[in-house]
Structure formats: C-alpha cells, structure tokens
C-alpha cells in the first residue's frame, strides 16, 4: 500500500525513523515522497549523507517541532500516511522537566491529529511504549494520554477516509539511552551496575518494530492499540551476555522504574483480541465490539483478566541468545560481544 504514496514521519532522524526510512526505500523504490520531520538540523544533515538525494530523490527534510501546529500542517500538505515517532522518552529527564515532556508527547500528539484532520492524510500510526500500560512515571503517563488521543481521534474524523491507530512495544534493542548500549559502553570500566536482580524487560529489534508499523498500516481499522508477542530478558542475563567478567553491583531501581514492564493489563483484557502475531486492544467506546471485530477482521478474544507483562512472559531469551542478538543488532564489528 506504500507504492506511489507520500509519507511523513515525525522524529524521523531517531533510531526508529532511520530504520523505517531504510526499509521503505528498499521495499518500495517507487515511493512518491518520504518526508523526515524533526527539529535537529545536524541529524538531518547526517541522515542526508546516509541517504543522498541523488540516489533517493523521494526524500525530503523538514525542520520542525511537533509542538508547532502550523509547521506540522504545512509539512503534511499532500501527505497520505503519517508515522508519529517523535517523543521525549528519557524517564529521569521527564520526571525533572515534566511539562516539557507533556508539551511534546501530549500537546504534540494532538497537533499531529489536528494537522491530519485538516489535510488529506488517510492513515496515521503512532508509536507508543510498554510504559504507557498502568504508568508509574510521567513519560508513561504522557504516552498513555497520547494513545487515548489517537484512538479517540477516530470519533471526530467525520466522513474522512482517515484511520488513527497505535503500536505499543517494549525496549528496542540498541536504541539510544537503553540498557544494552549503556552496558556496552560501561564494560570497559569493568563494572555493570544492576538496578534490581529480578528486573525484566520486553525486547524487540528495530526491524521488528518497523515491520509492525507497516503491518498496522495495512491492517488497522482505526482505534486499535497493537501489541506484539515478543520475548523478555532478565537484566542479569544482559549483564552476563555483555560483561561476564565484570562486577555486577546492585544499585537499586531508579525513580519511575518498574521491576516488570506491562503491555496489556488485566483491565485491558475485556477489550483485547488475539490476532496471531499481535494483540489488538480495542477502544472501549469504539465502533466495534470485541465480538464484531473478531467476526469482521479475525482473531479471538483473550481470556478475561489476561495480563501480558515481561515477568510472567512464557518466552525468555537465554544468555547465548542475547549475545547473538546483540552482536547482530547492536555491536559494530570492532565491538563484538565476547
């Protein structure tokens, strides 16, 4: 469905944005236009070196901030598909600068919605996080607000051929600021600090995240929060995979952290459908009931009370699997995991 289409991605110079652009350019060389919308001109310049205009004439670079509604509206002229990946996502920074996080993650989300309604956009997929399920920190709370805004936006689209949906997944392996790059950097010191020996996290690769967004573009009916079925890892196993020879002192969890992350809560179960590779959490006030959605689009309702969290997950990565995935998705050739 991307052939000859015009796409805009907010936060397009981030880890996800670059992986998404690479995939789209490889799989859809006939893409009409692919707009990178972000606020950092240096990252745009660096990205243009990776994807030169002479080779990729469909690429465009727009400097702008999702906080700026007028600039968003201008950037979306002629756009048919929007991927909303822009966010402030560092938990400690959000706790210290709460309203800055709200302005980007909540008000920015509404600006994306308003600009989509005011232009000819037909599909919007917004990226979320496991921290939006039963949030205990400000970042998670802002992303939950964002999720609610996007799912509810389907109620005000009128007669437009426009669908808003959300994808929610766990820690992206190797993303900036996450634990694996942090451990790889700290390995040279001989000390890998462990927040809590019982801590677990979901794990997904950048490519799997990109593939999920592309799947959502094709299958979303509007209003769903899609959740992937992915493995978990124990933080102690990550430390063992990266630096088995290092010390692993326990330093305690940081403010706003959970021991286990959640993606579907027991309260969500009443509106959740198992789609096979993914779950779909339906809006409680949406057009479709769980039964009518399953009848029309496939899937089966999950059991009432079903919860999906990283601690009770049935699929855990081993130390050897982690080592292999890190070498494949994160490390440079000269920084192989021993």
N, C-alpha and C positions, 0 to 999 in steps of 0.2 A: 504493500500500500504506500510505500515511500517513493516509488518511481515518479519522477517529474513533479514532486511535491516541494513546497517551501517550508523549511523547519527553522524554528528559533529555539535555542537552548540558553536559559539563564544560568549564570555561573558556569559558562561554557569552558573556561580555562582551568577548571578544577580537575581533580583526578578522574571523576566520572565523565565530565564533559569531554576531555581528550579521548578517553576510551570510546565514548559514544560516537564522536566525530570520526575516529579511525574506522570503526565498524561500519558506519553508514556509508562512508566513502568507498570502502572495499566492497560492500554488498550491493550498493545502489549507485553505481557510477553515473547514472542518468538523473541523479538528484538535481532539482532545479536550483534551489538556493538553500544554503545552510548558514544561518546567522549565529555567530558567537556573541552573546550579550553578557558583558561583565564590566567591572569597574576598574580593573587593573591593566593599564596600557602596556606595562612591561611584560606581563604574562601573555597578553595578546601578541605582542611583538615576537616573543619566544615561540609561541604556538605557530605563528606565520612562517617561522623558519622550518618548523617540522612539517607543515603543510603549505608549501609555497603556492602562491596564486597562479603561477604559470602552469602548475600541474593540477591544481584544484580550483578552477575558475568559479565554482559554485559557492565557495566560502566567502563570507562577509564578516567583518568585525565591527561591532557596535560598542563603543564605550558608554556605559550607563549603569545605573543602580536601580534595583527593583523598588527602592524607596521613591523613585521619581516616576510618578504615574504618567506624566506627559511624554517622557522619553520612551517608556515602555510602549505606549500607544503608537508612537511614531515608528518604533522598531518593528512592531507587529503588522504594519501595513503590508498586505499581500501575503502574509504568513497563514498557512493552513494547520500546522502542527506545532505545539509548544511543549517543550520539556522543561519543567521548572526544577532546576537543581541548585539554585543559589540559596545559601543559608549561612548564618553564623552558627557553628556547630561545636565549638570547644566548650565543654561543660564548665570548667572553672571560670573562663572568661565571661560566660553568660551569667554566672552567679554574681560576678563582680560588677558587670555592666548590664543589668537586666533590661533596661528599656532600649538599649541599643540592639539587643537580641530581639526584642519584641518588634521594633521598627522594621527590621529586615525579615524576620521569619513569619510575623503575623500580618503587619501592615503591607509588607512586600507581597505576601501571598494574595491579599485582597486586591492589590494593584494589578497583579497578573490576571486575576479573574475579571476585573473591570475592563482591562485592555482587551482581553479575549472577547468579551461581550460586545465591545464597541467596534471590533474589526471583523474580518472574515474567517477567523480561526474556527476550525472544526473539531480538533482533538487536543486535549490538554492532559498530560500525565505529570503529576507532581511527585517528587521523591520525598519519602518520609524516613523514619528510623524506628528501631525497636524501643527506643527511649520514649516514644510517644504513647506506648501502652502502659497504663497505670503510672504516669510520670511522677518522679520524686524530685526532679531538678527543673530549673527554668527552661533549659533547652528543650527537654522532652515536653514540657507544658506548651511551649510555643509551637512545637511541631504538631501536637495534638490539636491545638487551635487551627493551625494551617490545614490539617487533614479535614477537620469539620467544615472549614470554609470551602474547600474544594468539593467535598461530597455534596454539601448543601447548594453549591452554585448551580447544580443541575435543576434545582427548583425554580430558578429565575431566568433560565435560558429562553423561555418563551417558545417561539416556533423555529428558533435557530437550529441548524444541523450541527450541534455542538455537544460534546461529551467531556465531562471532567472526571478523572479518576486518580487514584493514588497508588503508589507501590511502597511497601514498607519492608525493609530488610535489616539484617544485623550488621555487625562490623565488617567493613570491606577490607579484605586482606591487603595490607600495604598502603592503605590510604594515609594521607598526611595527618600526623598527630595521633595515629593509632599505636597500639602497643607493639606490634611487630617491628616497624621501623625504629621505634624507641629502643627496644631491646637490641636490635642490630647495631645501633649507634653506641649503646652503653656496654656492649660486650667487650669493647676494647679496654674498659676500666676494670673488668673482672668482677663487676657487681651488677646483678639484675634484680632490682627491688620488686618484691611481690606484695601487692596490696592485701590480698587475703588468699590463703591456700585453697579455699573452697570455691573461689570465683570461677565462673564460666561465662562464655560469650558465644553467640552465634557467629558463624563465619561464612562469608560469600566472597567470591572473586569479583574483580571489576567487570570481567567479561560476562559473568553470570548476571550481574546487576544490569548491564546493558541489554542482554538478551531478554531479561524480564520486562524491561521497559518497552522493548519492541513487541513482545508478546501482548502486553497490556494495550498498546496502541491498536493492535489488530482485534483484540477480543473484548475490550471493555465496553459495557453498555452505558456506563455513566453512573457514578456514585460509589463504585467499589473501592475498597482498600485491599489490594492484592498482597499476599504474604507468601514467600517461597518456603518450600520444605528444604531446609539446609542443615548441615551438621553443626555441632557445637565443639568447643575445645575448652580444656581446663587451662587456666593461666599458668599453672605449674608445669604443664606439658609444653606450653610455648617456651617457657624459660629453659626447659630441659632440651628442647629441639634446637634452640639458638645458642645457648651457652651452658652445656652440661658441666664444663669445668669452672664456671663462675660461681660466686657466692649468690645465694638467693634469700636475702633477709626479708622478713615480713614487716611491712611498714604501716599497715592499716589502710582501710579504704578512704578515698578522698570524699569531700563533701559532694553530695548529689549522686554518688555511685550506688548501684545495686550489686548484690552478690551474684544474682542471676538476672539476665535480661528477659523480658517478656515480649511476645509479638501478638498473641491472642490471649485475652483474659477470659476467665470463666463467664463474665458478664457479656463478653462479645459472642459467646458460643451460640446464643439464640438467633443470631443473625449471620452465622458463618457457614459457608459452603465449601466443601472439599472438591476442588476442580481437577485433582490428579497431581500435577506437579506443583500447583499453587493452591492456596486458600483464597477465598474472597469474602471479606467482611462487608456485608450489605448495610446501607444506611437504614436506621430504624424507621425513618419516615419517607422511605423511597417509594418509587413506583411499584417495584416488585417485592412480593413476599419471598421468603426462602423457598417455599414450595413452587411458586410460579416461576422464579428464576431458574430453579433446577429443571423444571419441565421445559422451559424455553431454551436454555443455554447449556444444559448438562450439569453434572456434579451431584453431590449428595450432601444433605445437612450433616454437620458434625454433631456428636452426642451433646446433649445439654450439660453444661458445666465443663466442657472440654477446655483445657488451657494449654498453651504452647509456649514453653519457656526453655531457656538454654540449659537449665539444671536438670529438668526431667525429660529432656530430649532423648529419643532412643538411638540417635546417631551421633557418636562422638569420634573425633579424629584422634588417631594414635600419634605418638611422638614421631614415628617414622613417616606417617602421612603428612604431618605438619612440616617436617623437614623438607619433604619432597615438594609440597605446595609452596613453601617459602622460596625455595630455590627456583621454582618455576614462575612464580608470580611477583616476587618482590626483589630478590637479590640481583645485583649486577654480576657479571661473570667473574669479576675480581673480588667478590664478597660472598663467596659460596658458604652455605651453612655447613659446618663440619659435623 
